[in-house]
Amino acid sequence: MTTTSGATATKAPRGSYTFLREAADIEQLVDRYDNFLFDCDGVIWSGGVALPGVVSVLNKLRARGKHILFVTNNASKSRRILLDMFKRFGIDATLEEVYSSAFATALYIKNVLHMPTDRKVFVMGMQGLEEELQLAGYTTLGGTAPETVKIEGTDFAPLLVDGELDHSVGAVVCGIDTSLTYVKMARAFRYLVRPGATGEVRAGEVGGGCHFVCTNSDATFPSKEYTWPGAGAVWAGLREAARREPVLIGKPNQPMIDTIFADGSLNRARTIMVGDRLNTDIAFGQRGGVDTLLVLTGIASEEDVHAEDAPAVPTYIVNGLGDLDVLP
Amino acid sequence: MTTTSGATATKAPRGSYTFLREAADIEQLVDRYDNFLFDCDGVIWSGGVALPGVVSVLNKLRARGKHILFVTNNASKSRRILLDMFKRFGIDATLEEVYSSAFATALYIKNVLHMPTDRKVFVMGMQGLEEELQLAGYTTLGGTAPETVKIEGTDFAPLLVDGELDHSVGAVVCGIDTSLTYVKMARAFRYLVRPGATGEVRAGEVGGGCHFVCTNSDATFPSKEYTWPGAGAVWAGLREAARREPVLIGKPNQPMIDTIFADGSLNRARTIMVGDRLNTDIAFGQRGGVDTLLVLTGIASEEDVHAEDAPAVPTYIVNGLGDLDVLP
């Protein structure tokens, strides 16, 4: 076990971490935690294949009764569809183990904002987000529904129903949306600037204002060859026009980790977040008050941890999740 | 003539202005300037009709040999189409008198950025912007061209031509775009993050990077009943994803006023900007080094000028442009 502390290193990290290299260190690590939260890309898989040893490590953790949660910002697919993706990587996950920002968003609207299910959700997002909101009991508008309205030039009248806006919408929810259009953005905008009724009627209630919730803040979305505009690019225009800051759910924001612990069944002190990025995964764990493990199979290197502007310093580092395969 | 100065007023404006009330004041004003730059909405017309006396005032200014320029951020329509709009208000303007942010954007790319016309322009915008760019000699992509590509889920491959991006694009140009789609945004994004060739090859040239120019920064666009997302909402997502700040052309930014004076035919000292908004029109005139006249027929009141956070203080105020109709 190699402990590096801010006091002794030349380029001091803003805290100390432990680099786990020996089998005994790994054994101790696994004993210390009951709940393992995993980022996926760069941790579990990379470039379309599962990383070496990962399938075996997951099986060994399960065999020891560990609770596994795959925590992903990907809100384009529902947990049901994400599960198929896991299967293609040779990983036999269960629906309960998949925790996406789309699922967390639906939980947040229901359990934190307490929005009644007779209020509709206007979706600037994809199937994954729609499905999770519907599973939570909400009727969705926008989203993947075929667009029936076309604006000619700057004639905005077709956007209004009988010259009016739909007042049954209690929340605008955004995520990555590869079928984003101006029509969707314009509708979402009008809901967001709708004046709330005076008095006690709150956002999300009849006659009240409208919530603004976004799955995650990633400005880009990775694909095999290139990156493309991500969720953060989809809702940026709405924020600009409506002059409202959305509630951001996914990593590195706190709502997603808070929804994980909301039902009280998991103990934060016995939980560790495993990821490859300091600014999302490791910062996310720290904000949520849990220990963190950085793997070097993705974005961040050990050097990044030492950088003066390192966004977060992990509790532990291993070369890769496969290193845990030394477990018997 | 009533002069209010910061030293004496209770709520001190950040400078002094002169409120013109007498015929002699108006006569002096008109004698002092050769070039009258007019904002339109709230100055020339309001709520679909020309403001009282305005048609007569414009005719009297023309009769005295004054040079008139209608300066508008509206980039949805070309100058040709805007001219029809003026006719509907009973105003006989000429093409040379209409100065839109779309026209200024095309001039900027040609005369300031010196982009060769064999480089194409990718447009996230409408007919007005396309037409002005084409008149300046550029081939446009995107814009109002029917979309031939559809992304299914997060399969981005259809966005690439033979697996590649179109390297003939030298500039991405944005304005309000009521036919905005994710596909357009994604294409524009890839042009903007294209690495420029090393060495002396600049943005807009073969093998170089890509310019990022936007007609204006207005986050909303007014229509009869409601406001809708404006140009600033259209390009916000691109800025977020590409992490690039665009060059902003229209009011209150300086490029538009600089293009007005670029050919040296107008004298700034003999020019006055007339508008109804402190944060766009009056700030615009000041940045351009010309005197300014605030009319109270639109957004700003005299009280706004006295506000502690007033974005700009005009040289003069009149109740409305119609007040100038006292001219013989």
Chai-1 contact restraints between the chains, C-beta under 6 A:
chainA,res_idxA,chainB,res_idxB,connection_type,confidence,min_distance_angstrom,max_distance_angstrom,comment,restraint_id
A,S76,B,T154,contact,1.0,0.0,6.0,A-B,restraint_1
A,I151,B,T178,contact,1.0,0.0,6.0,A-B,restraint_2
A,T154,B,S76,contact,1.0,0.0,6.0,A-B,restraint_3
A,F156,B,S223,contact,1.0,0.0,6.0,A-B,restraint_4
A,F156,B,W228,contact,1.0,0.0,6.0,A-B,restraint_5
A,T178,B,I151,contact,1.0,0.0,6.0,A-B,restraint_6
A,T178,B,Y182,contact,1.0,0.0,6.0,A-B,restraint_7
A,L180,B,Y182,contact,1.0,0.0,6.0,A-B,restraint_8
A,T181,B,T181,contact,1.0,0.0,6.0,A-B,restraint_9
A,Y182,B,T178,contact,1.0,0.0,6.0,A-B,restraint_10
A,Y182,B,L180,contact,1.0,0.0,6.0,A-B,restraint_11
A,M185,B,P229,contact,1.0,0.0,6.0,A-B,restraint_12
A,A186,B,W228,contact,1.0,0.0,6.0,A-B,restraint_13
A,A186,B,P229,contact,1.0,0.0,6.0,A-B,restraint_14
A,F189,B,P229,contact,1.0,0.0,6.0,A-B,restraint_15
A,A219,B,E240,contact,1.0,0.0,6.0,A-B,restraint_16
A,A219,B,A241,contact,1.0,0.0,6.0,A-B,restraint_17
A,T220,B,A241,contact,1.0,0.0,6.0,A-B,restraint_18
A,S223,B,F156,contact,1.0,0.0,6.0,A-B,restraint_19
A,W228,B,F156,contact,1.0,0.0,6.0,A-B,restraint_20
A,W228,B,A186,contact,1.0,0.0,6.0,A-B,restraint_21
A,P229,B,M185,contact,1.0,0.0,6.0,A-B,restraint_22
A,P229,B,A186,contact,1.0,0.0,6.0,A-B,restraint_23
A,P229,B,F189,contact,1.0,0.0,6.0,A-B,restraint_24
A,P229,B,A241,contact,1.0,0.0,6.0,A-B,restraint_25
A,G232,B,E240,contact,1.0,0.0,6.0,A-B,restraint_26
A,A233,B,G237,contact,1.0,0.0,6.0,A-B,restraint_27
A,A233,B,E240,contact,1.0,0.0,6.0,A-B,restraint_28
A,A233,B,A241,contact,1.0,0.0,6.0,A-B,restraint_29
A,A236,B,A236,contact,1.0,0.0,6.0,A-B,restraint_30
A,A236,B,G237,contact,1.0,0.0,6.0,A-B,restraint_31
A,A236,B,E240,contact,1.0,0.0,6.0,A-B,restraint_32
A,G237,B,A233,contact,1.0,0.0,6.0,A-B,restraint_33
A,G237,B,A236,contact,1.0,0.0,6.0,A-B,restraint_34
A,G237,B,G237,contact,1.0,0.0,6.0,A-B,restraint_35
A,E240,B,A219,contact,1.0,0.0,6.0,A-B,restraint_36
A,E240,B,G232,contact,1.0,0.0,6.0,A-B,restraint_37
A,E240,B,A233,contact,1.0,0.0,6.0,A-B,restraint_38
A,E240,B,A236,contact,1.0,0.0,6.0,A-B,restraint_39
A,A241,B,A219,contact,1.0,0.0,6.0,A-B,restraint_40
A,A241,B,T220,contact,1.0,0.0,6.0,A-B,restraint_41
A,A241,B,P229,contact,1.0,0.0,6.0,A-B,restraint_42
A,A241,B,A233,contact,1.0,0.0,6.0,A-B,restraint_43
